[in-house]
Amino acid sequence: MAKTYRLRDEAVDALKEKRIELIVERKEDVKESELLGMLIWKHLKGVTEKDLEEYREQVLGKG
């Protein structure tokens, strides 16, 4: 099931920059959805509650 999510402007900018880097390296198109899917697949299992708290404090300004 596909679902739409919002990303912060900083994340969108970082995603665009990484996509361009990968396109240059691979010499073929890389979809943003592929890059996001890869990030989730590779890193989600390692995310901890501490990571969530740090994200909320440092990025969202909640503390």
C-alpha positions as CSV (number, residue, x, y, z in Angstrom):
1,M,0.0,0.0,0.0
2,A,1.4,3.4,-1.0
3,K,1.1,6.3,1.3
4,T,2.0,10.0,1.0
5,Y,4.1,11.7,3.6
6,R,5.4,15.3,4.1
7,L,9.1,16.0,4.3
8,R,10.7,19.0,5.9
9,D,12.3,21.4,3.4
10,E,15.8,20.4,4.6
11,A,15.1,16.8,3.9
12,V,13.8,17.6,0.5
13,D,16.9,19.6,-0.3
14,A,19.2,16.8,1.0
15,L,17.2,14.2,-1.0
16,K,17.6,16.2,-4.2
17,E,21.4,16.7,-3.7
18,K,21.9,13.0,-3.0
19,R,19.8,12.0,-6.0
20,I,22.0,14.2,-8.3
21,E,25.1,12.6,-6.8
22,L,23.8,9.1,-7.5
23,I,22.7,10.0,-11.0
24,V,26.2,11.3,-11.8
25,E,27.9,8.2,-10.2
26,R,25.5,5.6,-11.9
27,K,25.0,7.6,-15.1
28,E,21.3,6.7,-15.0
29,D,18.2,8.2,-13.4
30,V,17.5,7.4,-9.7
31,K,14.0,8.1,-8.6
32,E,13.4,10.0,-5.3
33,S,11.0,7.2,-4.3
34,E,13.8,4.6,-4.8
35,L,16.1,6.6,-2.6
36,L,13.6,7.1,0.2
37,G,12.6,3.4,0.0
38,M,16.3,2.4,0.3
39,L,16.8,4.7,3.3
40,I,13.8,3.2,5.1
41,W,14.7,-0.4,4.1
42,K,18.3,0.0,5.2
43,H,18.0,2.1,8.4
44,L,14.6,1.8,9.9
45,K,15.4,-1.3,11.9
46,G,18.2,0.5,13.7
47,V,16.2,3.5,14.8
48,T,15.8,3.7,18.6
49,E,13.6,5.7,21.0
50,K,16.7,7.8,21.8
51,D,17.0,8.7,18.1
52,L,13.4,9.8,18.0
53,E,13.9,12.0,21.1
54,E,17.0,13.6,19.5
55,Y,15.2,14.2,16.3
56,R,12.3,15.9,18.1
57,E,14.6,18.1,20.1
58,Q,17.2,19.0,17.4
59,V,15.1,19.1,14.3
60,L,11.5,19.9,15.4
61,G,12.5,22.0,18.4
62,K,10.4,20.1,20.8
63,G,11.9,19.3,24.1
